[in-house]
Amino acid sequence: MKTKLFIPGQPPLWILLLALLGAPLLSAEPRILPDPEVRQGEVLSVLVWDRRNYPGVSAQLLVEGRSPQRVQGFPVIAGEEGWYGWLILFGIDSLLRTGPARVVCSLEGFSGAPEAPVNILPGNFFSEDIPLNEAMSSLSQTEDPERTRQSQVMTRLFYTFNRDNVFLFEPLSQPMTGRRRTSYFGDRRRFLYAGGGVSQSIHYGVDFSAEPGAPIGSDGPGRVVFSDYRIITGHTVVVEHLPGVYSLYYHMTDRNLNVGNMVETGTRIGTVGATGLVTGAHLHWEVRVNGVAVSPDFLTQKTLVDKDRFLSIVRTR
């Protein structure tokens, strides 16, 4: 009978082989895949994946001449087939400089910083002049501490990131159909004041003209995070769809929802009105992604969270 040689303090051969085979997987860098190109006013999606599960993942978008934009990621693959994946969403400002850019990732517990190139393309935006009567001119030009406070509350909300609030697995839908559009996302606007002054701004949403009282439906599933009256936007509702992704409904006659209500696509949000700073009855529909206003129409054509697609990418790369 032969005796197996065993050296004290040495692990069995099969453990050594397993460690050697597994070493490349464990030592390989995390992978990063952003959309190769994106237009002004769209959403840049960045998929990050690895065999390791990191407590936190974030990224910076580096554009020449612009301060880095940093956003957090949220889990979209949780151990399926041994992989972990995170999705990072950048709202691309309609004024962001076009040309080459870089996405640089930061993974908590990993010393490296994987990065990838992105190309930012120009959007196509309209220009319009909007005459304001004396009442609207006064409302727009007069300093008001309450209006400032309301603006600060909304800004904080836009930058709130709840990584577990993932409700949207489909493209958005228009909140109203068969209605004439009076303004588009990214319009370069000039407000012509009654006293002769002029100011410029960017239109952050899409306006639908409709008769007062016409119903408005939610553009997708989510949770109501704001429902109140604001000086400039009138009766206002904000719905959270994904971490950092919000849709907004302005100038309504009334609101059917309260903070904390869950909605599905088509759930009644309220009715068309002319409250706040307006020149006529309409719905202003807006979408924010990590604080940045983006084209709502873009998100009616794209599914941001598609786990099956993400897994297929991970398997083949």
C-alpha positions as CSV (number, residue, x, y, z in Angstrom):
1,M,0.0,0.0,0.0
2,K,1.4,3.4,-1.1
3,T,1.4,6.3,1.3
4,K,0.3,9.7,0.0
5,L,3.0,12.3,0.5
6,F,1.6,15.3,2.6
7,I,3.8,18.2,3.5
8,P,2.6,19.9,6.8
9,G,1.5,23.4,6.2
10,Q,0.9,22.9,2.5
11,P,-2.7,23.0,1.1
12,P,-3.9,20.1,-1.0
13,L,-3.1,20.2,-4.7
14,W,-6.7,20.7,-5.8
15,I,-7.0,23.9,-3.7
16,L,-3.8,25.3,-5.3
17,L,-5.2,24.5,-8.8
18,L,-8.5,26.1,-8.0
19,A,-6.8,29.2,-6.7
20,L,-4.6,29.5,-9.8
21,L,-7.6,29.1,-12.1
22,G,-9.7,31.5,-10.2
23,A,-6.9,34.1,-9.9
24,P,-7.5,35.7,-13.3
25,L,-11.2,36.2,-12.5
26,L,-10.5,37.8,-9.1
27,S,-7.6,40.0,-10.2
28,A,-9.2,41.2,-13.5
29,E,-10.3,44.9,-13.4
30,P,-13.9,45.8,-13.3
31,R,-15.4,46.3,-16.8
32,I,-17.1,49.6,-17.9
33,L,-19.3,50.1,-20.9
34,P,-20.8,53.5,-21.6
35,D,-23.0,54.4,-24.5
36,P,-20.3,55.3,-27.2
37,E,-22.0,58.5,-28.1
38,V,-24.9,60.7,-26.7
39,R,-26.5,63.9,-27.8
40,Q,-27.1,67.1,-25.8
41,G,-30.3,66.7,-23.8
42,E,-30.1,62.8,-23.8
43,V,-29.1,60.3,-21.1
44,L,-25.7,58.6,-21.0
45,S,-26.0,55.1,-19.6
46,V,-22.8,53.4,-18.1
47,L,-22.8,49.7,-17.2
48,V,-20.2,48.6,-14.7
49,W,-19.7,44.9,-13.8
50,D,-17.3,42.6,-12.0
51,R,-17.2,39.3,-10.1
52,R,-16.8,41.3,-6.9
53,N,-19.7,43.1,-5.1
54,Y,-18.7,46.6,-4.3
55,P,-20.5,48.6,-1.5
56,G,-20.7,51.7,-3.7
57,V,-20.0,52.6,-7.4
58,S,-19.9,56.1,-8.9
59,A,-18.4,57.8,-11.9
60,Q,-17.4,61.2,-13.2
61,L,-18.1,62.6,-16.7
62,L,-15.0,64.6,-17.7
63,V,-15.7,67.3,-20.4
64,E,-13.1,69.9,-21.4
65,G,-13.8,73.3,-19.8
66,R,-16.5,71.9,-17.5
67,S,-16.3,70.9,-13.8
68,P,-16.6,67.1,-13.5
69,Q,-20.1,65.8,-13.1
70,R,-20.1,62.9,-10.5
71,V,-23.1,60.6,-10.0
72,Q,-23.8,57.4,-8.1
73,G,-24.7,54.0,-9.6
74,F,-27.3,51.5,-8.4
75,P,-27.3,47.7,-8.6
76,V,-28.9,46.1,-11.6
77,I,-27.3,42.6,-11.5
78,A,-27.1,41.1,-8.0
79,G,-25.0,37.9,-8.2
80,E,-26.7,36.3,-11.2
81,E,-24.3,33.8,-12.8
82,G,-21.6,35.1,-10.4
83,W,-21.7,38.7,-11.7
84,Y,-22.6,42.0,-10.1
85,G,-23.5,45.0,-12.2
86,W,-24.3,48.7,-11.6
87,L,-25.9,51.3,-13.8
88,I,-24.8,54.9,-13.8
89,L,-27.0,57.5,-15.5
90,F,-25.7,61.0,-16.6
91,G,-28.2,63.6,-17.7
92,I,-26.5,65.4,-20.6
93,D,-27.1,69.2,-20.3
94,S,-28.5,70.8,-23.5
95,L,-25.6,73.3,-23.3
96,L,-22.8,70.8,-22.6
97,R,-19.8,71.2,-24.8
98,T,-19.8,68.7,-27.7
99,G,-16.8,66.5,-28.6
100,P,-14.7,63.8,-26.9
101,A,-15.3,63.1,-23.2
102,R,-14.4,60.5,-20.7
103,V,-16.2,58.5,-18.0
104,V,-14.0,57.6,-15.0
105,C,-15.4,55.1,-12.5
106,S,-14.8,54.8,-8.7
107,L,-15.5,51.5,-7.0
108,E,-15.5,51.4,-3.2
109,G,-12.8,49.0,-2.1
110,F,-11.0,48.9,-5.5
111,S,-7.9,51.0,-6.0
112,G,-8.1,51.4,-9.8
113,A,-10.2,53.8,-11.8
114,P,-11.5,52.1,-15.0
115,E,-12.5,54.6,-17.7
116,A,-13.9,54.7,-21.2
117,P,-14.3,57.3,-23.9
118,V,-17.6,58.9,-24.9
119,N,-18.5,61.3,-27.7
120,I,-21.0,64.1,-27.1
121,L,-23.0,65.2,-30.2
122,P,-24.9,68.4,-30.7
123,G,-28.7,68.4,-30.2
124,N,-31.3,70.2,-32.3
125,F,-33.2,72.9,-30.5
126,F,-35.6,75.7,-31.5
127,S,-35.7,79.4,-30.5
128,E,-38.8,81.3,-29.5
129,D,-39.9,84.8,-28.1
130,I,-42.5,84.9,-25.4
131,P,-44.2,88.2,-24.7
132,L,-45.4,88.6,-21.0
133,N,-48.1,90.9,-19.8
134,E,-47.6,93.3,-16.9
135,A,-48.8,90.7,-14.3
136,M,-46.5,87.9,-15.6
137,S,-43.6,90.4,-16.0
138,S,-43.9,91.5,-12.4
139,L,-44.1,87.9,-11.2
140,S,-41.0,86.9,-13.1
141,Q,-38.9,89.9,-12.3
142,T,-39.8,90.6,-8.6
143,E,-37.5,89.1,-5.9
144,D,-39.5,86.8,-3.6
145,P,-38.0,85.0,-0.6
146,E,-40.7,82.3,-0.8
147,R,-40.1,81.7,-4.4
148,T,-36.4,81.3,-3.6
149,R,-37.1,78.8,-0.9
150,Q,-39.4,76.8,-3.2
151,S,-36.6,76.7,-5.8
152,Q,-34.1,75.4,-3.2
153,V,-36.5,72.7,-2.1
154,M,-36.9,71.5,-5.7
155,T,-33.2,71.6,-6.4
156,R,-32.5,69.4,-3.3
157,L,-35.1,67.0,-4.5
158,F,-33.6,66.7,-8.0
159,Y,-30.3,65.6,-6.5
160,T,-31.8,63.1,-4.1
161,F,-30.6,59.6,-4.9
162,N,-32.4,56.6,-3.4
163,R,-30.4,53.6,-4.8
164,D,-33.1,51.0,-4.0
165,N,-36.0,52.8,-5.6
166,V,-36.0,51.1,-9.0
167,F,-39.6,51.1,-10.4
168,L,-39.2,51.7,-14.1
169,F,-38.4,48.8,-16.5
170,E,-39.9,50.2,-19.7
171,P,-39.8,53.4,-21.7
172,L,-41.8,56.3,-20.5
173,S,-45.1,57.2,-22.1
174,Q,-46.5,60.7,-22.9
175,P,-48.8,62.0,-20.2
176,M,-51.2,63.3,-22.8
177,T,-51.8,62.1,-26.4
178,G,-53.4,63.9,-29.3
179,R,-52.5,67.3,-27.9
180,R,-50.7,70.1,-29.7
181,R,-47.2,70.9,-28.5
182,T,-46.6,74.6,-28.0
183,S,-42.9,74.3,-26.8
184,Y,-40.2,71.7,-27.0
185,F,-37.4,70.5,-24.8
186,G,-34.3,72.7,-25.0
187,D,-36.0,75.7,-26.7
188,R,-33.8,78.8,-26.4
189,R,-36.3,81.3,-25.1
190,R,-36.4,85.1,-24.8
191,F,-38.9,86.6,-22.4
192,L,-40.2,90.0,-23.6
193,Y,-41.3,92.0,-20.6
194,A,-44.1,94.5,-20.6
195,G,-41.7,97.3,-19.6
196,G,-39.4,96.6,-22.5
197,G,-36.8,94.3,-20.8
198,V,-35.6,91.0,-22.1
199,S,-34.2,87.9,-20.4
200,Q,-33.1,84.5,-21.8
201,S,-33.6,81.0,-20.6
202,I,-33.7,77.3,-21.6
203,H,-37.0,75.5,-21.7
204,Y,-36.5,72.3,-19.6
205,G,-39.5,70.3,-20.7
206,V,-42.3,69.8,-23.3
207,D,-45.5,71.9,-23.2
208,F,-48.9,70.4,-24.3
209,S,-51.8,72.8,-25.0
210,A,-55.1,71.6,-23.8
211,E,-58.4,72.8,-22.3
212,P,-58.5,73.4,-18.5
213,G,-59.5,70.2,-16.8
214,A,-58.2,67.8,-19.3
215,P,-56.8,64.7,-17.5
216,I,-53.0,64.1,-17.2
217,G,-51.6,60.5,-16.7
218,S,-48.3,59.4,-15.2
219,D,-45.6,58.8,-17.8
220,G,-44.5,55.6,-16.0
221,P,-44.5,53.7,-12.7
222,G,-43.0,55.3,-9.6
223,R,-43.5,57.0,-6.3
224,V,-44.8,60.5,-5.7
225,V,-42.1,62.5,-3.9
226,F,-43.7,66.0,-4.3
227,S,-47.2,67.4,-4.5
228,D,-47.8,71.0,-3.7
229,Y,-48.5,74.5,-5.1
230,R,-45.5,76.6,-6.2
231,I,-45.5,80.3,-7.2
232,I,-43.9,79.8,-10.6
233,T,-45.1,76.3,-11.6
234,G,-48.5,76.3,-9.9
235,H,-50.0,72.9,-8.9
236,T,-47.0,70.6,-9.2
237,V,-46.4,66.9,-8.9
238,V,-43.0,65.0,-9.0
239,V,-42.7,61.3,-9.5
240,E,-39.5,59.3,-8.8
241,H,-39.0,56.4,-11.3
242,L,-35.4,55.3,-10.7
243,P,-32.6,56.5,-8.4
244,G,-32.1,60.1,-9.5
245,V,-34.7,60.0,-12.2
246,Y,-37.8,62.2,-11.8
247,S,-40.7,63.3,-14.0
248,L,-42.4,66.7,-13.3
249,Y,-45.9,68.0,-14.0
250,Y,-46.5,71.8,-13.8
251,H,-49.3,74.3,-14.0
252,M,-52.2,71.9,-13.2
253,T,-55.7,73.0,-12.0
254,D,-55.6,70.3,-9.3
255,R,-53.6,67.4,-8.1
256,N,-54.9,63.9,-7.5
257,L,-51.9,62.5,-5.6
258,N,-50.1,62.9,-2.3
259,V,-46.5,62.3,-1.4
260,G,-45.9,58.6,-0.9
261,N,-48.5,57.4,-3.4
262,M,-47.4,54.8,-5.9
263,V,-48.4,55.2,-9.5
264,E,-48.4,53.1,-12.7
265,T,-48.3,54.3,-16.3
266,G,-51.5,56.2,-16.9
267,T,-52.4,56.8,-13.3
268,R,-54.2,60.2,-13.1
269,I,-51.8,62.9,-11.9
270,G,-54.2,65.8,-12.1
271,T,-55.8,68.1,-14.7
272,V,-54.5,70.8,-17.1
273,G,-54.6,74.3,-15.8
274,A,-53.1,77.7,-16.0
275,T,-51.6,78.1,-12.5
276,G,-48.2,79.8,-11.8
277,L,-46.2,81.7,-14.5
278,V,-48.1,80.9,-17.7
279,T,-49.6,82.6,-20.7
280,G,-52.4,80.1,-21.2
281,A,-53.7,76.6,-20.1
282,H,-51.1,73.9,-20.7
283,L,-49.2,71.0,-19.2
284,H,-45.4,71.4,-18.7
285,W,-43.9,67.9,-18.7
286,E,-40.2,67.6,-17.6
287,V,-37.7,64.8,-16.7
288,R,-34.6,65.2,-14.5
289,V,-31.7,62.7,-14.3
290,N,-29.4,63.3,-11.4
291,G,-30.3,67.0,-11.4
292,V,-30.1,67.6,-15.1
293,A,-33.1,68.3,-17.3
294,V,-33.2,65.9,-20.3
295,S,-35.5,65.4,-23.2
296,P,-38.7,63.5,-22.1
297,D,-39.1,62.2,-25.7
298,F,-35.7,60.5,-25.5
299,L,-36.9,58.4,-22.6
300,T,-40.1,57.4,-24.5
301,Q,-37.8,55.5,-26.9
302,K,-35.3,53.9,-24.5
303,T,-35.5,51.4,-21.6
304,L,-32.9,52.5,-19.0
305,V,-33.0,49.3,-16.9
306,D,-33.0,46.1,-19.0
307,K,-31.5,43.3,-16.9
308,D,-31.7,40.6,-19.6
309,R,-29.7,42.9,-22.0
310,F,-27.2,43.7,-19.3
311,L,-26.6,40.0,-18.6
312,S,-26.1,39.3,-22.3
313,I,-23.5,42.0,-22.4
314,V,-21.7,40.6,-19.4
315,R,-21.6,37.1,-20.8
316,T,-20.1,38.1,-24.1
317,R,-17.4,40.6,-23.0
